Amino acid sequence: FQSALLVLDRMDRSGVKANVVTFNSLATIIARTAQAGDISDPAAAFSQGQQVLGMLLSADVQPNVVTLNALMSAVVNAGVSGAEPSDEQVEDLLGMLTQLGV
């Protein structure tokens, strides 16, 4: 995930604007990392997902259903490999995305 953030930073410095596909890729990286067992804490996956959403909004990009799916997968996959995600974490994520119109 950190390597992907460095690439995103390089893109920005080079004048390449990130779009929804860019941010969906970041969210998918979190989900796959959690699925592989490298993120076993749903709170950590949730935090990284919030970071992606924050960057997406700062870039004035609208999330879509792929964004929702990737972020939900990240939290659930982290729960599969570690502690179960709390209902509050899942509801918070859904609430944020609902407010964004996803």
SEFIZA-3560 file (N, C-alpha, C; in Angstrom, 3 decimals):
REM SEFIZA-3560
<numar><xx>0.827</xx><yy>-1.189</yy><zz>0.000</zz><atom>N</atom></numar>
<numar><xx>0.000</xx><yy>0.000</yy><zz>0.000</zz><atom>CA</atom></numar>
<numar><xx>0.872</xx><yy>1.254</yy><zz>0.000</zz><atom>C</atom></numar>
<numar><xx>1.924</xx><yy>1.236</yy><zz>0.803</zz><atom>N</atom></numar>
<numar><xx>2.813</xx><yy>2.398</yy><zz>0.865</zz><atom>CA</atom></numar>
<numar><xx>3.503</xx><yy>2.640</yy><zz>-0.474</zz><atom>C</atom></numar>
<numar><xx>3.878</xx><yy>1.567</yy><zz>-1.167</zz><atom>N</atom></numar>
<numar><xx>4.503</xx><yy>1.711</yy><zz>-2.483</zz><atom>CA</atom></numar>
<numar><xx>3.534</xx><yy>2.341</yy><zz>-3.471</zz><atom>C</atom></numar>
<numar><xx>2.274</xx><yy>1.945</yy><zz>-3.385</zz><atom>N</atom></numar>
<numar><xx>1.256</xx><yy>2.510</yy><zz>-4.269</zz><atom>CA</atom></numar>
<numar><xx>1.061</xx><yy>3.997</yy><zz>-3.975</zz><atom>C</atom></numar>
<numar><xx>1.146</xx><yy>4.377</yy><zz>-2.711</zz><atom>N</atom></numar>
<numar><xx>1.025</xx><yy>5.795</yy><zz>-2.360</zz><atom>CA</atom></numar>
<numar><xx>2.193</xx><yy>6.605</yy><zz>-2.936</zz><atom>C</atom></numar>
<numar><xx>3.375</xx><yy>5.994</yy><zz>-2.965</zz><atom>N</atom></numar>
<numar><xx>4.531</xx><yy>6.671</yy><zz>-3.569</zz><atom>CA</atom></numar>
<numar><xx>4.322</xx><yy>6.878</yy><zz>-5.063</zz><atom>C</atom></numar>
<numar><xx>3.753</xx><yy>5.882</yy><zz>-5.731</zz><atom>N</atom></numar>
<numar><xx>3.452</xx><yy>6.014</yy><zz>-7.164</zz><atom>CA</atom></numar>
<numar><xx>2.426</xx><yy>7.127</yy><zz>-7.376</zz><atom>C</atom></numar>
<numar><xx>1.410</xx><yy>7.167</yy><zz>-6.530</zz><atom>N</atom></numar>
<numar><xx>0.394</xx><yy>8.214</yy><zz>-6.616</zz><atom>CA</atom></numar>
<numar><xx>1.041</xx><yy>9.596</yy><zz>-6.442</zz><atom>C</atom></numar>
<numar><xx>1.971</xx><yy>9.707</yy><zz>-5.517</zz><atom>N</atom></numar>
<numar><xx>2.674</xx><yy>10.966</yy><zz>-5.302</zz><atom>CA</atom></numar>
<numar><xx>3.488</xx><yy>11.356</yy><zz>-6.531</zz><atom>C</atom></numar>
<numar><xx>4.166</xx><yy>10.390</yy><zz>-7.134</zz><atom>N</atom></numar>
<numar><xx>4.937</xx><yy>10.665</yy><zz>-8.355</zz><atom>CA</atom></numar>
<numar><xx>4.024</xx><yy>11.114</yy><zz>-9.482</zz><atom>C</atom></numar>
<numar><xx>2.873</xx><yy>10.454</yy><zz>-9.600</zz><atom>N</atom></numar>
<numar><xx>1.904</xx><yy>10.849</yy><zz>-10.625</zz><atom>CA</atom></numar>
<numar><xx>1.526</xx><yy>12.315</yy><zz>-10.429</zz><atom>C</atom></numar>
<numar><xx>1.214</xx><yy>12.665</yy><zz>-9.203</zz><atom>N</atom></numar>
<numar><xx>0.783</xx><yy>14.024</yy><zz>-8.888</zz><atom>CA</atom></numar>
<numar><xx>1.879</xx><yy>15.032</yy><zz>-9.218</zz><atom>C</atom></numar>
<numar><xx>3.105</xx><yy>14.727</yy><zz>-8.819</zz><atom>N</atom></numar>
<numar><xx>4.220</xx><yy>15.640</yy><zz>-9.083</zz><atom>CA</atom></numar>
<numar><xx>4.506</xx><yy>15.770</yy><zz>-10.573</zz><atom>C</atom></numar>
<numar><xx>4.141</xx><yy>14.739</yy><zz>-11.344</zz><atom>N</atom></numar>
<numar><xx>4.352</xx><yy>14.773</yy><zz>-12.802</zz><atom>CA</atom></numar>
<numar><xx>3.178</xx><yy>15.397</yy><zz>-13.539</zz><atom>C</atom></numar>
<numar><xx>2.154</xx><yy>15.785</yy><zz>-12.801</zz><atom>N</atom></numar>
<numar><xx>0.999</xx><yy>16.414</yy><zz>-13.426</zz><atom>CA</atom></numar>
<numar><xx>-0.056</xx><yy>15.442</yy><zz>-13.914</zz><atom>C</atom></numar>
<numar><xx>0.082</xx><yy>14.172</yy><zz>-13.567</zz><atom>N</atom></numar>
<numar><xx>-0.911</xx><yy>13.165</yy><zz>-13.958</zz><atom>CA</atom></numar>
<numar><xx>-1.981</xx><yy>13.119</yy><zz>-12.872</zz><atom>C</atom></numar>
<numar><xx>-3.220</xx><yy>13.402</yy><zz>-13.256</zz><atom>N</atom></numar>
<numar><xx>-4.310</xx><yy>13.436</yy><zz>-12.281</zz><atom>CA</atom></numar>
<numar><xx>-4.851</xx><yy>12.032</yy><zz>-12.029</zz><atom>C</atom></numar>
<numar><xx>-5.026</xx><yy>11.719</yy><zz>-10.761</zz><atom>N</atom></numar>
<numar><xx>-5.623</xx><yy>10.438</yy><zz>-10.375</zz><atom>CA</atom></numar>
<numar><xx>-7.119</xx><yy>10.495</yy><zz>-10.671</zz><atom>C</atom></numar>
<numar><xx>-7.688</xx><yy>9.347</yy><zz>-11.045</zz><atom>N</atom></numar>
<numar><xx>-9.127</xx><yy>9.262</yy><zz>-11.291</zz><atom>CA</atom></numar>
<numar><xx>-9.711</xx><yy>8.135</yy><zz>-10.439</zz><atom>C</atom></numar>
<numar><xx>-10.967</xx><yy>7.839</yy><zz>-10.632</zz><atom>N</atom></numar>
<numar><xx>-11.624</xx><yy>6.818</yy><zz>-9.810</zz><atom>CA</atom></numar>
<numar><xx>-10.942</xx><yy>5.459</yy><zz>-9.963</zz><atom>C</atom></numar>
<numar><xx>-10.429</xx><yy>5.157</yy><zz>-11.139</zz><atom>N</atom></numar>
<numar><xx>-9.735</xx><yy>3.877</yy><zz>-11.345</zz><atom>CA</atom></numar>
<numar><xx>-8.472</xx><yy>3.822</yy><zz>-10.494</zz><atom>C</atom></numar>
<numar><xx>-7.768</xx><yy>4.932</yy><zz>-10.401</zz><atom>N</atom></numar>
<numar><xx>-6.560</xx><yy>4.997</yy><zz>-9.573</zz><atom>CA</atom></numar>
<numar><xx>-6.893</xx><yy>4.679</yy><zz>-8.118</zz><atom>C</atom></numar>
<numar><xx>-7.937</xx><yy>5.334</yy><zz>-7.606</zz><atom>N</atom></numar>
<numar><xx>-8.299</xx><yy>5.136</yy><zz>-6.204</zz><atom>CA</atom></numar>
<numar><xx>-8.923</xx><yy>3.761</yy><zz>-5.968</zz><atom>C</atom></numar>
<numar><xx>-9.651</xx><yy>3.244</yy><zz>-6.948</zz><atom>N</atom></numar>
<numar><xx>-10.176</xx><yy>1.882</yy><zz>-6.822</zz><atom>CA</atom></numar>
<numar><xx>-9.036</xx><yy>0.880</yy><zz>-6.765</zz><atom>C</atom></numar>
<numar><xx>-7.973</xx><yy>1.155</yy><zz>-7.499</zz><atom>N</atom></numar>
<numar><xx>-6.799</xx><yy>0.271</yy><zz>-7.455</zz><atom>CA</atom></numar>
<numar><xx>-6.166</xx><yy>0.285</yy><zz>-6.068</zz><atom>C</atom></numar>
<numar><xx>-6.085</xx><yy>1.470</yy><zz>-5.461</zz><atom>N</atom></numar>
<numar><xx>-5.554</xx><yy>1.548</yy><zz>-4.097</zz><atom>CA</atom></numar>
<numar><xx>-6.427</xx><yy>0.759</yy><zz>-3.125</zz><atom>C</atom></numar>
<numar><xx>-7.743</xx><yy>0.904</yy><zz>-3.250</zz><atom>N</atom></numar>
<numar><xx>-8.656</xx><yy>0.171</yy><zz>-2.373</zz><atom>CA</atom></numar>
<numar><xx>-8.531</xx><yy>-1.335</yy><zz>-2.600</zz><atom>C</atom></numar>
<numar><xx>-8.344</xx><yy>-1.737</yy><zz>-3.843</zz><atom>N</atom></numar>
<numar><xx>-8.180</xx><yy>-3.162</yy><zz>-4.157</zz><atom>CA</atom></numar>
<numar><xx>-6.876</xx><yy>-3.698</yy><zz>-3.570</zz><atom>C</atom></numar>
<numar><xx>-5.837</xx><yy>-2.889</yy><zz>-3.563</zz><atom>N</atom></numar>
<numar><xx>-4.566</xx><yy>-3.297</yy><zz>-2.944</zz><atom>CA</atom></numar>
<numar><xx>-4.787</xx><yy>-3.593</yy><zz>-1.459</zz><atom>C</atom></numar>
<numar><xx>-5.536</xx><yy>-2.738</yy><zz>-0.793</zz><atom>N</atom></numar>
<numar><xx>-5.832</xx><yy>-2.970</yy><zz>0.627</zz><atom>CA</atom></numar>
<numar><xx>-6.592</xx><yy>-4.286</yy><zz>0.791</zz><atom>C</atom></numar>
<numar><xx>-7.605</xx><yy>-4.507</yy><zz>-0.048</zz><atom>N</atom></numar>
<numar><xx>-8.417</xx><yy>-5.732</yy><zz>0.045</zz><atom>CA</atom></numar>
<numar><xx>-7.573</xx><yy>-6.979</yy><zz>-0.183</zz><atom>C</atom></numar>
<numar><xx>-6.708</xx><yy>-6.932</yy><zz>-1.176</zz><atom>N</atom></numar>
<numar><xx>-5.882</xx><yy>-8.116</yy><zz>-1.486</zz><atom>CA</atom></numar>
<numar><xx>-4.815</xx><yy>-8.352</yy><zz>-0.421</zz><atom>C</atom></numar>
<numar><xx>-4.299</xx><yy>-7.277</yy><zz>0.138</zz><atom>N</atom></numar>
<numar><xx>-3.328</xx><yy>-7.411</yy><zz>1.226</zz><atom>CA</atom></numar>
<numar><xx>-4.002</xx><yy>-8.049</yy><zz>2.437</zz><atom>C</atom></numar>
<numar><xx>-5.220</xx><yy>-7.625</yy><zz>2.715</zz><atom>N</atom></numar>
<numar><xx>-5.978</xx><yy>-8.229</yy><zz>3.819</zz><atom>CA</atom></numar>
<numar><xx>-6.295</xx><yy>-9.692</yy><zz>3.525</zz><atom>C</atom></numar>
<numar><xx>-6.661</xx><yy>-9.982</yy><zz>2.290</zz><atom>N</atom></numar>
<numar><xx>-6.987</xx><yy>-11.354</yy><zz>1.904</zz><atom>CA</atom></numar>
<numar><xx>-5.764</xx><yy>-12.260</yy><zz>2.059</zz><atom>C</atom></numar>
<numar><xx>-4.588</xx><yy>-11.727</yy><zz>1.780</zz><atom>N</atom></numar>
<numar><xx>-3.355</xx><yy>-12.509</yy><zz>1.910</zz><atom>CA</atom></numar>
<numar><xx>-2.939</xx><yy>-12.688</yy><zz>3.366</zz><atom>C</atom></numar>
<numar><xx>-3.627</xx><yy>-11.989</yy><zz>4.271</zz><atom>N</atom></numar>
<numar><xx>-3.319</xx><yy>-12.122</yy><zz>5.689</zz><atom>CA</atom></numar>
<numar><xx>-2.324</xx><yy>-11.106</yy><zz>6.201</zz><atom>C</atom></numar>
<numar><xx>-1.915</xx><yy>-10.173</yy><zz>5.333</zz><atom>N</atom></numar>
<numar><xx>-0.939</xx><yy>-9.175</yy><zz>5.752</zz><atom>CA</atom></numar>
<numar><xx>-1.575</xx><yy>-8.028</yy><zz>6.528</zz><atom>C</atom></numar>
<numar><xx>-2.897</xx><yy>-7.915</yy><zz>6.461</zz><atom>N</atom></numar>
<numar><xx>-3.643</xx><yy>-6.995</yy><zz>7.330</zz><atom>CA</atom></numar>
<numar><xx>-4.670</xx><yy>-7.870</yy><zz>8.043</zz><atom>C</atom></numar>
<numar><xx>-4.467</xx><yy>-8.090</yy><zz>9.325</zz><atom>N</atom></numar>
<numar><xx>-5.388</xx><yy>-8.967</yy><zz>10.055</zz><atom>CA</atom></numar>
<numar><xx>-6.272</xx><yy>-8.190</yy><zz>11.024</zz><atom>C</atom></numar>
<numar><xx>-6.130</xx><yy>-6.890</yy><zz>11.025</zz><atom>N</atom></numar>
<numar><xx>-6.924</xx><yy>-6.047</yy><zz>11.907</zz><atom>CA</atom></numar>
<numar><xx>-7.894</xx><yy>-5.223</yy><zz>11.072</zz><atom>C</atom></numar>
<numar><xx>-9.194</xx><yy>-5.471</yy><zz>11.201</zz><atom>N</atom></numar>
<numar><xx>-10.164</xx><yy>-4.700</yy><zz>10.428</zz><atom>CA</atom></numar>
<numar><xx>-10.034</xx><yy>-3.193</yy><zz>10.648</zz><atom>C</atom></numar>
<numar><xx>-9.627</xx><yy>-2.781</yy><zz>11.844</zz><atom>N</atom></numar>
<numar><xx>-9.461</xx><yy>-1.352</yy><zz>12.112</zz><atom>CA</atom></numar>
<numar><xx>-8.352</xx><yy>-0.759</yy><zz>11.238</zz><atom>C</atom></numar>
<numar><xx>-7.284</xx><yy>-1.531</yy><zz>11.006</zz><atom>N</atom></numar>
<numar><xx>-6.194</xx><yy>-1.059</yy><zz>10.144</zz><atom>CA</atom></numar>
<numar><xx>-6.667</xx><yy>-0.957</yy><zz>8.701</zz><atom>C</atom></numar>
<numar><xx>-7.418</xx><yy>-1.946</yy><zz>8.236</zz><atom>N</atom></numar>
<numar><xx>-7.973</xx><yy>-1.911</yy><zz>6.874</zz><atom>CA</atom></numar>
<numar><xx>-8.940</xx><yy>-0.744</yy><zz>6.732</zz><atom>C</atom></numar>
<numar><xx>-9.755</xx><yy>-0.532</yy><zz>7.765</zz><atom>N</atom></numar>
<numar><xx>-10.710</xx><yy>0.565</yy><zz>7.771</zz><atom>CA</atom></numar>
<numar><xx>-9.969</xx><yy>1.905</yy><zz>7.705</zz><atom>C</atom></numar>
<numar><xx>-8.901</xx><yy>2.028</yy><zz>8.472</zz><atom>N</atom></numar>
<numar><xx>-8.113</xx><yy>3.253</yy><zz>8.497</zz><atom>CA</atom></numar>
<numar><xx>-7.496</xx><yy>3.545</yy><zz>7.130</zz><atom>C</atom></numar>
<numar><xx>-6.948</xx><yy>2.514</yy><zz>6.510</zz><atom>N</atom></numar>
<numar><xx>-6.373</xx><yy>2.696</yy><zz>5.170</zz><atom>CA</atom></numar>
<numar><xx>-7.468</xx><yy>3.044</yy><zz>4.163</zz><atom>C</atom></numar>
<numar><xx>-8.630</xx><yy>2.424</yy><zz>4.306</zz><atom>N</atom></numar>
<numar><xx>-9.757</xx><yy>2.755</yy><zz>3.436</zz><atom>CA</atom></numar>
<numar><xx>-10.183</xx><yy>4.196</yy><zz>3.594</zz><atom>C</atom></numar>
<numar><xx>-10.208</xx><yy>4.680</yy><zz>4.830</zz><atom>N</atom></numar>
<numar><xx>-10.537</xx><yy>6.081</yy><zz>5.082</zz><atom>CA</atom></numar>
<numar><xx>-9.505</xx><yy>6.999</yy><zz>4.431</zz><atom>C</atom></numar>
<numar><xx>-8.265</xx><yy>6.582</yy><zz>4.463</zz><atom>N</atom></numar>
<numar><xx>-7.202</xx><yy>7.364</yy><zz>3.846</zz><atom>CA</atom></numar>
<numar><xx>-7.435</xx><yy>7.472</yy><zz>2.336</zz><atom>C</atom></numar>
<numar><xx>-7.794</xx><yy>6.353</yy><zz>1.712</zz><atom>N</atom></numar>
<numar><xx>-8.074</xx><yy>6.354</yy><zz>0.273</zz><atom>CA</atom></numar>
<numar><xx>-9.268</xx><yy>7.262</yy><zz>-0.027</zz><atom>C</atom></numar>
<numar><xx>-10.330</xx><yy>7.147</yy><zz>0.778</zz><atom>N</atom></numar>
<numar><xx>-11.502</xx><yy>8.006</yy><zz>0.568</zz><atom>CA</atom></numar>
<numar><xx>-11.144</xx><yy>9.476</yy><zz>0.719</zz><atom>C</atom></numar>
<numar><xx>-10.324</xx><yy>9.800</yy><zz>1.709</zz><atom>N</atom></numar>
<numar><xx>-9.907</xx><yy>11.180</yy><zz>1.902</zz><atom>CA</atom></numar>
<numar><xx>-9.141</xx><yy>11.718</yy><zz>0.705</zz><atom>C</atom></numar>
<numar><xx>-8.224</xx><yy>10.916</yy><zz>0.183</zz><atom>N</atom></numar>
<numar><xx>-7.456</xx><yy>11.338</yy><zz>-0.995</zz><atom>CA</atom></numar>
<numar><xx>-8.366</xx><yy>11.489</yy><zz>-2.202</zz><atom>C</atom></numar>
<numar><xx>-9.303</xx><yy>10.559</yy><zz>-2.350</zz><atom>N</atom></numar>
<numar><xx>-10.252</xx><yy>10.594</yy><zz>-3.460</zz><atom>CA</atom></numar>
<numar><xx>-11.060</xx><yy>11.891</yy><zz>-3.424</zz><atom>C</atom></numar>
<numar><xx>-11.557</xx><yy>12.239</yy><zz>-2.251</zz><atom>N</atom></numar>
<numar><xx>-12.354</xx><yy>13.455</yy><zz>-2.106</zz><atom>CA</atom></numar>
<numar><xx>-11.507</xx><yy>14.702</yy><zz>-2.312</zz><atom>C</atom></numar>
<numar><xx>-10.271</xx><yy>14.686</yy><zz>-1.828</zz><atom>N</atom></numar>
<numar><xx>-9.368</xx><yy>15.822</yy><zz>-2.022</zz><atom>CA</atom></numar>
<numar><xx>-9.077</xx><yy>16.050</yy><zz>-3.498</zz><atom>C</atom></numar>
<numar><xx>-9.079</xx><yy>14.964</yy><zz>-4.259</zz><atom>N</atom></numar>
<numar><xx>-8.834</xx><yy>15.053</yy><zz>-5.703</zz><atom>CA</atom></numar>
<numar><xx>-10.116</xx><yy>15.377</yy><zz>-6.464</zz><atom>C</atom></numar>
<numar><xx>-11.214</xx><yy>15.568</yy><zz>-5.739</zz><atom>N</atom></numar>
<numar><xx>-12.522</xx><yy>15.878</yy><zz>-6.332</zz><atom>CA</atom></numar>
<numar><xx>-12.973</xx><yy>14.777</yy><zz>-7.306</zz><atom>C</atom></numar>
<numar><xx>-12.768</xx><yy>13.528</yy><zz>-6.865</zz><atom>N</atom></numar>
<numar><xx>-13.170</xx><yy>12.355</yy><zz>-7.648</zz><atom>CA</atom></numar>
<numar><xx>-14.347</xx><yy>11.700</yy><zz>-6.945</zz><atom>C</atom></numar>
<numar><xx>-15.346</xx><yy>11.297</yy><zz>-7.713</zz><atom>N</atom></numar>
<numar><xx>-16.545</xx><yy>10.659</yy><zz>-7.160</zz><atom>CA</atom></numar>
<numar><xx>-16.322</xx><yy>9.141</yy><zz>-7.070</zz><atom>C</atom></numar>
<numar><xx>-16.474</xx><yy>8.541</yy><zz>-5.883</zz><atom>N</atom></numar>
<numar><xx>-16.352</xx><yy>7.076</yy><zz>-5.775</zz><atom>CA</atom></numar>
<numar><xx>-17.505</xx><yy>6.400</yy><zz>-6.495</zz><atom>C</atom></numar>
<numar><xx>-17.318</xx><yy>5.121</yy><zz>-6.814</zz><atom>N</atom></numar>
<numar><xx>-18.382</xx><yy>4.369</yy><zz>-7.474</zz><atom>CA</atom></numar>
<numar><xx>-18.571</xx><yy>3.027</yy><zz>-6.771</zz><atom>C</atom></numar>
<numar><xx>-19.365</xx><yy>2.161</yy><zz>-7.346</zz><atom>N</atom></numar>
<numar><xx>-19.674</xx><yy>0.871</yy><zz>-6.710</zz><atom>CA</atom></numar>
<numar><xx>-18.421</xx><yy>0.002</yy><zz>-6.572</zz><atom>C</atom></numar>
<numar><xx>-17.473</xx><yy>0.160</yy><zz>-7.464</zz><atom>N</atom></numar>
<numar><xx>-16.215</xx><yy>-0.593</yy><zz>-7.352</zz><atom>CA</atom></numar>
<numar><xx>-15.454</xx><yy>-0.133</yy><zz>-6.105</zz><atom>C</atom></numar>
<numar><xx>-15.499</xx><yy>1.165</yy><zz>-5.838</zz><atom>N</atom></numar>
<numar><xx>-14.869</xx><yy>1.709</yy><zz>-4.635</zz><atom>CA</atom></numar>
<numar><xx>-15.479</xx><yy>1.063</yy><zz>-3.399</zz><atom>C</atom></numar>
<numar><xx>-16.798</xx><yy>1.053</yy><zz>-3.358</zz><atom>N</atom></numar>
<numar><xx>-17.519</xx><yy>0.443</yy><zz>-2.233</zz><atom>CA</atom></numar>
<numar><xx>-17.128</xx><yy>-1.019</yy><zz>-2.070</zz><atom>C</atom></numar>
<numar><xx>-17.153</xx><yy>-1.765</yy><zz>-3.146</zz><atom>N</atom></numar>
<numar><xx>-16.843</xx><yy>-3.189</yy><zz>-3.087</zz><atom>CA</atom></numar>
<numar><xx>-15.422</xx><yy>-3.434</yy><zz>-2.582</zz><atom>C</atom></numar>
<numar><xx>-14.465</xx><yy>-2.676</yy><zz>-3.087</zz><atom>N</atom></numar>
<numar><xx>-13.068</xx><yy>-2.881</yy><zz>-2.684</zz><atom>CA</atom></numar>
<numar><xx>-12.864</xx><yy>-2.534</yy><zz>-1.210</zz><atom>C</atom></numar>
<numar><xx>-13.466</xx><yy>-1.441</yy><zz>-0.763</zz><atom>N</atom></numar>
<numar><xx>-13.284</xx><yy>-1.042</yy><zz>0.635</zz><atom>CA</atom></numar>
<numar><xx>-13.986</xx><yy>-2.005</yy><zz>1.589</zz><atom>C</atom></numar>
<numar><xx>-15.165</xx><yy>-2.466</yy><zz>1.220</zz><atom>N</atom></numar>
<numar><xx>-15.859</xx><yy>-3.451</yy><zz>2.055</zz><atom>CA</atom></numar>
<numar><xx>-15.075</xx><yy>-4.763</yy><zz>2.086</zz><atom>C</atom></numar>
<numar><xx>-14.542</xx><yy>-5.166</yy><zz>0.950</zz><atom>N</atom></numar>
<numar><xx>-13.733</xx><yy>-6.386</yy><zz>0.892</zz><atom>CA</atom></numar>
<numar><xx>-12.508</xx><yy>-6.281</yy><zz>1.785</zz><atom>C</atom></numar>
<numar><xx>-11.902</xx><yy>-5.099</yy><zz>1.830</zz><atom>N</atom></numar>
<numar><xx>-10.722</xx><yy>-4.906</yy><zz>2.673</zz><atom>CA</atom></numar>
<numar><xx>-11.052</xx><yy>-5.148</yy><zz>4.134</zz><atom>C</atom></numar>
<numar><xx>-12.150</xx><yy>-4.559</yy><zz>4.603</zz><atom>N</atom></numar>
<numar><xx>-12.533</xx><yy>-4.707</yy><zz>6.007</zz><atom>CA</atom></numar>
<numar><xx>-12.924</xx><yy>-6.151</yy><zz>6.310</zz><atom>C</atom></numar>
<numar><xx>-13.708</xx><yy>-6.763</yy><zz>5.429</zz><atom>N</atom></numar>
<numar><xx>-14.149</xx><yy>-8.145</yy><zz>5.643</zz><atom>CA</atom></numar>
<numar><xx>-12.968</xx><yy>-9.110</yy><zz>5.560</zz><atom>C</atom></numar>
<numar><xx>-12.094</xx><yy>-8.935</yy><zz>4.565</zz><atom>N</atom></numar>
<numar><xx>-10.936</xx><yy>-9.822</yy><zz>4.427</zz><atom>CA</atom></numar>
<numar><xx>-10.009</xx><yy>-9.724</yy><zz>5.630</zz><atom>C</atom></numar>
<numar><xx>-9.846</xx><yy>-8.529</yy><zz>6.172</zz><atom>N</atom></numar>
<numar><xx>-9.027</xx><yy>-8.388</yy><zz>7.380</zz><atom>CA</atom></numar>
<numar><xx>-9.677</xx><yy>-9.153</yy><zz>8.529</zz><atom>C</atom></numar>
<numar><xx>-10.997</xx><yy>-9.146</yy><zz>8.569</zz><atom>N</atom></numar>
<numar><xx>-11.714</xx><yy>-9.893</yy><zz>9.600</zz><atom>CA</atom></numar>
<numar><xx>-11.570</xx><yy>-11.387</yy><zz>9.443</zz><atom>C</atom></numar>
<numar><xx>-11.487</xx><yy>-11.856</yy><zz>8.197</zz><atom>N</atom></numar>
<numar><xx>-11.332</xx><yy>-13.289</yy><zz>7.951</zz><atom>CA</atom></numar>
<numar><xx>-9.977</xx><yy>-13.766</yy><zz>8.443</zz><atom>C</atom></numar>
<numar><xx>-8.946</xx><yy>-12.921</yy><zz>8.260</zz><atom>N</atom></numar>
<numar><xx>-7.604</xx><yy>-13.347</yy><zz>8.658</zz><atom>CA</atom></numar>
<numar><xx>-7.241</xx><yy>-12.939</yy><zz>10.080</zz><atom>C</atom></numar>
<numar><xx>-8.112</xx><yy>-12.215</yy><zz>10.742</zz><atom>N</atom></numar>
<numar><xx>-7.823</xx><yy>-11.773</yy><zz>12.113</zz><atom>CA</atom></numar>
<numar><xx>-9.110</xx><yy>-11.612</yy><zz>12.888</zz><atom>C</atom></numar>
<numar><xx>-9.226</xx><yy>-10.495</yy><zz>13.553</zz><atom>N</atom></numar>
<numar><xx>-10.422</xx><yy>-10.195</yy><zz>14.347</zz><atom>CA</atom></numar>
<numar><xx>-11.580</xx><yy>-9.848</yy><zz>13.421</zz><atom>C</atom></numar>
<numar><xx>-12.772</xx><yy>-10.139</yy><zz>13.870</zz><atom>N</atom></numar>
<numar><xx>-13.955</xx><yy>-9.803</yy><zz>13.088</zz><atom>CA</atom></numar>
<numar><xx>-14.147</xx><yy>-8.292</yy><zz>13.059</zz><atom>C</atom></numar>
<numar><xx>-14.547</xx><yy>-7.754</yy><zz>11.891</zz><atom>N</atom></numar>
<numar><xx>-14.839</xx><yy>-6.325</yy><zz>11.864</zz><atom>CA</atom></numar>
<numar><xx>-16.063</xx><yy>-6.040</yy><zz>12.718</zz><atom>C</atom></numar>
<numar><xx>-16.049</xx><yy>-4.918</yy><zz>13.383</zz><atom>N</atom></numar>
<numar><xx>-17.198</xx><yy>-4.583</yy><zz>14.207</zz><atom>CA</atom></numar>
<numar><xx>-18.329</xx><yy>-4.077</yy><zz>13.320</zz><atom>C</atom></numar>
<numar><xx>-19.544</xx><yy>-4.232</yy><zz>13.820</zz><atom>N</atom></numar>
<numar><xx>-20.696</xx><yy>-3.699</yy><zz>13.100</zz><atom>CA</atom></numar>
<numar><xx>-20.536</xx><yy>-2.203</yy><zz>12.902</zz><atom>C</atom></numar>
<numar><xx>-19.956</xx><yy>-1.539</yy><zz>13.889</zz><atom>N</atom></numar>
<numar><xx>-19.766</xx><yy>-0.093</yy><zz>13.817</zz><atom>CA</atom></numar>
<numar><xx>-18.827</xx><yy>0.281</yy><zz>12.670</zz><atom>C</atom></numar>
<numar><xx>-17.739</xx><yy>-0.495</yy><zz>12.472</zz><atom>N</atom></numar>
<numar><xx>-16.810</xx><yy>-0.207</yy><zz>11.380</zz><atom>CA</atom></numar>
<numar><xx>-17.502</xx><yy>-0.348</yy><zz>10.029</zz><atom>C</atom></numar>
<numar><xx>-18.258</xx><yy>-1.417</yy><zz>9.873</zz><atom>N</atom></numar>
<numar><xx>-18.958</xx><yy>-1.652</yy><zz>8.618</zz><atom>CA</atom></numar>
<numar><xx>-20.004</xx><yy>-0.561</yy><zz>8.394</zz><atom>C</atom></numar>
<numar><xx>-20.755</xx><yy>-0.229</yy><zz>9.428</zz><atom>N</atom></numar>
<numar><xx>-21.776</xx><yy>0.818</yy><zz>9.308</zz><atom>CA</atom></numar>
<numar><xx>-21.148</xx><yy>2.174</yy><zz>9.017</zz><atom>C</atom></numar>
<numar><xx>-20.005</xx><yy>2.476</yy><zz>9.637</zz><atom>N</atom></numar>
<numar><xx>-19.313</xx><yy>3.743</yy><zz>9.371</zz><atom>CA</atom></numar>
<numar><xx>-18.892</xx><yy>3.841</yy><zz>7.910</zz><atom>C</atom></numar>
<numar><xx>-18.329</xx><yy>2.755</yy><zz>7.395</zz><atom>N</atom></numar>
<numar><xx>-17.895</xx><yy>2.744</yy><zz>6.004</zz><atom>CA</atom></numar>
<numar><xx>-19.085</xx><yy>2.901</yy><zz>5.066</zz><atom>C</atom></numar>
<numar><xx>-20.133</xx><yy>2.153</yy><zz>5.322</zz><atom>N</atom></numar>
<numar><xx>-21.339</xx><yy>2.278</yy><zz>4.493</zz><atom>CA</atom></numar>
<numar><xx>-21.924</xx><yy>3.686</yy><zz>4.586</zz><atom>C</atom></numar>
<numar><xx>-21.914</xx><yy>4.250</yy><zz>5.780</zz><atom>N</atom></numar>
<numar><xx>-22.446</xx><yy>5.599</yy><zz>5.961</zz><atom>CA</atom></numar>
<numar><xx>-21.649</xx><yy>6.629</yy><zz>5.173</zz><atom>C</atom></numar>
<numar><xx>-20.329</xx><yy>6.520</yy><zz>5.223</zz><atom>N</atom></numar>
<numar><xx>-19.487</xx><yy>7.456</yy><zz>4.467</zz><atom>CA</atom></numar>
<numar><xx>-19.776</xx><yy>7.361</yy><zz>2.983</zz><atom>C</atom></numar>
<numar><xx>-19.866</xx><yy>6.138</yy><zz>2.482</zz><atom>N</atom></numar>
<numar><xx>-20.086</xx><yy>5.956</yy><zz>1.054</zz><atom>CA</atom></numar>
<numar><xx>-21.493</xx><yy>6.376</yy><zz>0.645</zz><atom>C</atom></numar>
<numar><xx>-22.469</xx><yy>6.165</yy><zz>1.523</zz><atom>N</atom></numar>
<numar><xx>-23.828</xx><yy>6.608</yy><zz>1.233</zz><atom>CA</atom></numar>
<numar><xx>-23.882</xx><yy>8.130</yy><zz>1.131</zz><atom>C</atom></numar>
<numar><xx>-23.191</xx><yy>8.809</yy><zz>2.040</zz><atom>N</atom></numar>
<numar><xx>-23.139</xx><yy>10.271</yy><zz>1.995</zz><atom>CA</atom></numar>
<numar><xx>-22.496</xx><yy>10.771</yy><zz>0.710</zz><atom>C</atom></numar>
<numar><xx>-21.603</xx><yy>9.967</yy><zz>0.160</zz><atom>N</atom></numar>
<numar><xx>-20.932</xx><yy>10.347</yy><zz>-1.090</zz><atom>CA</atom></numar>
<numar><xx>-21.763</xx><yy>10.000</yy><zz>-2.319</zz><atom>C</atom></numar>
<numar><xx>-22.891</xx><yy>9.331</yy><zz>-2.098</zz><atom>N</atom></numar>
<numar><xx>-23.770</xx><yy>9.001</yy><zz>-3.213</zz><atom>CA</atom></numar>
<numar><xx>-23.421</xx><yy>7.714</yy><zz>-3.930</zz><atom>C</atom></numar>
<numar><xx>-22.678</xx><yy>6.834</yy><zz>-3.270</zz><atom>N</atom></numar>
<numar><xx>-22.322</xx><yy>5.548</yy><zz>-3.889</zz><atom>CA</atom></numar>
<numar><xx>-23.434</xx><yy>4.568</yy><zz>-3.639</zz><atom>C</atom></numar>
//
